[in-house]
């Protein structure tokens, strides 16, 4: 740990030259967080923005990578899938939808299992903190992560990269990532096309002792992205974006830390199979029409597909206790139509969505098999209006009226017999937002109050009757004050925010301490989260970039019922402190060096606060040589090989965990032509 502290102090000392900022203009990123284009520094929302250059420099390829550079954002990324926590609002285990919305080009990834996008061929990423339901709808209670793919125009661009490395584990397994992209005009000024593809493969760093399989953590993934853009006239443009993924991600990663089946780090002891694969696509059709200077019409048609299957040793030991199996087939169609002022003075919108999900969950040892058909239909009307009150101050009003109809049918088969039951629920919501925005020189001050909402859902893996088939929704009210401003021609950027979130009917889950593989859902009557965020970026000298992001969150259940196991407990997967600090320097001769320190304080893996993860900090470093056409990079992730657990739960009476990645290091070659 002392190595980590030393590295942190070194990076902080590097910021000393910021006291003498040189003259010059830094590029301002334009964002669309409020559904229209505006500079990041005057957008009155707490947000982190990553440009394509920043994503490449920091070697950000996944949501987990991304979260390490964003204050009060934490991602649990185990082989079950991603769980995204923003400002202390977390999903429960084994849900189909979470409180953080993940969008690609304006189209939501509707299930938490699907929220594992590869950050391929992006123009930027916007992380919006706090409830975004007024503009983005339900299941954006904690915030939104919006991936915006790179644009394509008359300039022909092409690039390829090869990244290879080794994990510092007992078998020193390798990892490789190949990526290529090309884009340009098919017809000058009229039709443009870009294509990008990535292949990632590793045998992983897990070994199955029972079979001597050193590929128990095998991972192979293919991603393809296609984008067509057609400016039909000066007023009308049509674009089509489509992403496809296919992955094999072995589930030989959960191990016991206690009891007779306990194994050491990165080893398991399974006598049965541990297979998993998933595939999916996200397609969006954008039609943008500007009939006049005061009116814009936007249509976003979205289609997502997703399939996931796994078959895994049920108990994770050499005993023959059967397997658990899961199949998910999901199809989602959405349409959003907006009429708005191009500069954001007003907006009116209509949204419709239909999601069809087929889910099968089986536990062969218990002779239980649940097959569910879930039909979810949503429609909403929404609007915003920005009322000027003073020369520099305005009142922002927003409202969304949304209805979701949920129908579920389940076929439940057990050793004692079969049962079939169904239920339906209609969830109606008003999602208002009120904010005061005060423009200042190269910045903004704001204060807002907004309602957040996470829709109810289906107990696809544990329902035993009609009464337990559905669970209820949760709501929250969020209060926030914030500030952001650019200094010295944007070479210094500062942002800060304070927030308080009052949650009701919070959804949480717990594993049974006596029955293996049994999960229970509970609704805590109330919970609260409050905290602060601070962000600073500096460009004190030509070629030198420094940054700091820090956040504090206190998220606790607040229930006075004497028999409630969650009363007064911290919400799961919410560290109180998150911080990242680092920088990079590019010399005029092409040599460069960079480093990042990411720190997380302790947190709990469960709502009952029985499984605590100690605080940890990791250090990443990189260095190399850059020219106009190629880059050579030497890199190391988790330099001091800090050990921590990505997830933890109880399997029966014993703790089961998935270890996070060990130190890895390697070489990357990039070529642009």
Rosetta blueprint (number, residue, H / E / L):
1 X L
2 X H
3 X H
4 X H
5 X H
6 X H
7 X H
8 X H
9 X H
10 X H
11 X H
12 X H
13 X H
14 X H
15 X H
16 X H
17 X H
18 X H
19 X H
20 X H
21 X L
22 X L
23 X L
24 X L
25 X L
26 X L
27 X L
28 X L
29 X L
30 X E
31 X E
32 X L
33 X L
34 X L
35 X L
36 X L
37 X L
38 X E
39 X E
40 X H
41 X H
42 X H
43 X L
44 X L
45 X L
46 X L
47 X E
48 X E
49 X E
50 X E
51 X E
52 X H
53 X H
54 X H
55 X H
56 X H
57 X H
58 X L
59 X L
60 X L
61 X L
62 X L
63 X H
64 X H
65 X H
66 X H
67 X H
68 X L
69 X L
70 X L
71 X L
72 X L
73 X E
74 X E
75 X E
76 X E
77 X E
78 X E
79 X L
80 X L
81 X E
82 X E
83 X E
84 X E
85 X E
86 X E
87 X L
88 X L
89 X E
90 X L
91 X L
92 X L
93 X L
94 X L
95 X L
96 X L
97 X L
98 X L
99 X L
100 X E
101 X E
102 X E
103 X E
104 X E
105 X L
106 X L
107 X E
108 X E
109 X L
110 X L
111 X L
112 X H
113 X H
114 X H
115 X L
116 X L
117 X L
118 X L
119 X L
120 X L
121 X L
122 X E
123 X E
124 X E
125 X E
126 X E
127 X E
128 X E
129 X E
130 X L
131 X L
132 X L
133 X H
134 X H
135 X H
136 X H
137 X L
138 X L
139 X L
140 X L
141 X L
142 X L
143 X E
144 X E
145 X E
146 X E
147 X E
148 X E
149 X E
150 X L
151 X L
152 X L
153 X L
154 X L
155 X L
156 X L
157 X E
158 X E
159 X E
160 X E
161 X E
162 X E
163 X E
164 X E
165 X E
166 X E
167 X E
168 X L
169 X L
170 X L
171 X L
172 X L
173 X L
174 X E
175 X E
176 X E
177 X E
178 X E
179 X E
180 X E
181 X E
182 X E
183 X E
184 X E
185 X E
186 X E
187 X E
188 X L
189 X L
190 X L
191 X E
192 X E
193 X E
194 X E
195 X E
196 X E
197 X E
198 X E
199 X E
200 X E
201 X E
202 X E
203 X L
204 X L
205 X L
206 X L
207 X E
208 X E
209 X L
210 X L
211 X L
212 X L
213 X E
214 X L
215 X L
216 X L
217 X L
218 X L
219 X E
220 X E
221 X E
222 X E
223 X E
224 X E
225 X E
226 X E
227 X E
228 X E
229 X E
230 X E
231 X E
232 X L
233 X L
234 X L
235 X L
236 X E
237 X E
238 X E
239 X E
240 X E
241 X E
242 X E
243 X E
244 X E
245 X E
246 X E
247 X E
248 X E
249 X E
250 X L
251 X L
252 X L
253 X L
254 X E
255 X E
256 X E
257 X L
258 X L
259 X L
260 X L
261 X L
262 X E
263 X L
264 X L
265 X L
266 X L
267 X E
268 X E
269 X L
270 X L
271 X L
272 X L
273 X L
274 X E
275 X E
276 X E
277 X E
278 X E
279 X E
280 X E
281 X E
282 X E
283 X E
284 X E
285 X E
286 X E
287 X E
288 X E
289 X E
290 X E
291 X E
292 X E
293 X L
294 X L
295 X E
296 X E
297 X E
298 X E
299 X E
300 X E
301 X E
302 X E
303 X E
304 X E
305 X E
306 X E
307 X E
308 X E
309 X E
310 X E
311 X E
312 X E
313 X E
314 X L
315 X L
316 X L
317 X L
318 X L
319 X L
320 X L
321 X L
322 X L
323 X E
324 X E
325 X E
326 X E
327 X E
328 X E
329 X E
330 X E
331 X E
332 X E
333 X E
334 X E
335 X E
336 X E
337 X E
338 X E
339 X E
340 X E
341 X L
342 X L
343 X L
344 X L
345 X L
346 X E
347 X E
348 X E
349 X E
350 X E
351 X E
352 X E
353 X E
354 X E
355 X E
356 X E
357 X E
358 X E
359 X E
360 X E
361 X E
362 X E
363 X E
364 X L
365 X L
366 X L
367 X L
368 X E
369 X E
370 X E
371 X E
372 X E
373 X E
374 X E
375 X E
376 X E
377 X E
378 X E
379 X E
380 X E
381 X E
382 X E
383 X E
384 X E
385 X E
386 X E
387 X E
388 X E
389 X L
390 X L
391 X L
392 X L
393 X E
394 X E
395 X E
396 X E
397 X E
398 X E
399 X E
400 X E
401 X E
402 X E
403 X E
404 X E
405 X E
406 X E
407 X E
408 X E
409 X E
410 X E
411 X E
412 X E
413 X E
414 X E
415 X L
416 X L
417 X E
418 X E
419 X E
420 X E
421 X E
422 X E
423 X E
424 X E
425 X E
426 X E
427 X E
428 X E
429 X E
430 X E
431 X E
432 X E
433 X E
434 X E
435 X E
436 X E
437 X E
438 X E
439 X E
440 X E
441 X L
442 X L
443 X E
444 X E
445 X E
446 X E
447 X E
448 X E
449 X E
450 X E
451 X E
452 X E
453 X E
454 X E
455 X L
456 X L
457 X E
458 X E
459 X L
460 X L
461 X L
462 X L
463 X L
464 X L
465 X L
466 X H
467 X H
468 X H
469 X L
470 X E
471 X E
472 X L
473 X L
474 X E
475 X E
476 X E
477 X E
478 X E
479 X E
480 X E
481 X E
482 X E
483 X E
484 X E
485 X E
486 X E
487 X E
488 X L
489 X L
490 X L
491 X L
492 X E
493 X E
494 X E
495 X E
496 X E
497 X E
498 X E
499 X E
500 X E
501 X E
502 X E
503 X E
504 X E
505 X E
506 X E
507 X E
508 X E
509 X E
510 X E
511 X E
512 X L
513 X L
514 X L
515 X L
516 X L
517 X L
518 X L
519 X E
520 X E
521 X E
522 X E
523 X E
524 X E
525 X E
526 X E
527 X E
528 X E
529 X E
530 X E
531 X E
532 X E
533 X E
534 X E
535 X E
536 X E
537 X E
538 X E
539 X E
540 X E
541 X E
542 X L
543 X L
544 X E
545 X E
546 X E
547 X E
548 X E
549 X E
550 X E
551 X E
552 X E
553 X E
554 X E
555 X E
556 X E
557 X E
558 X L
559 X L
560 X L
561 X L
562 X L
563 X L
564 X L
565 X L
566 X L
567 X L
568 X L
569 X L
570 X E
571 X L
572 X L
573 X L
574 X L
575 X L
576 X L
577 X E
578 X E
579 X E
580 X E
581 X E
582 X E
583 X E
584 X E
585 X E
586 X E
587 X L
588 X L
589 X L
590 X L
591 X E
592 X E
593 X E
594 X E
595 X E
596 X E
597 X E
598 X E
599 X E
600 X E
601 X L
602 X L
603 X E
604 X E
605 X L
606 X L
607 X L
608 X L
609 X L
610 X L
611 X L
612 X E
613 X E
614 X L
615 X L
616 X E
617 X E
618 X E
619 X E
620 X E
621 X E
622 X E
623 X E
624 X E
625 X E
626 X E
627 X L
628 X L
629 X L
630 X E
631 X E
632 X E
633 X E
634 X E
635 X E
636 X E
637 X E
638 X L
639 X L
640 X L
641 X L
642 X L
643 X L
644 X L
645 X E
646 X E
647 X E
648 X E
649 X E
650 X E
651 X E
652 X L
653 X L
654 X E
655 X E
656 X E
657 X E
658 X E
659 X E
660 X L
661 X L
662 X L
663 X L
664 X E
665 X E
666 X E
667 X E
668 X E
669 X E
670 X E
671 X E
672 X E
673 X L
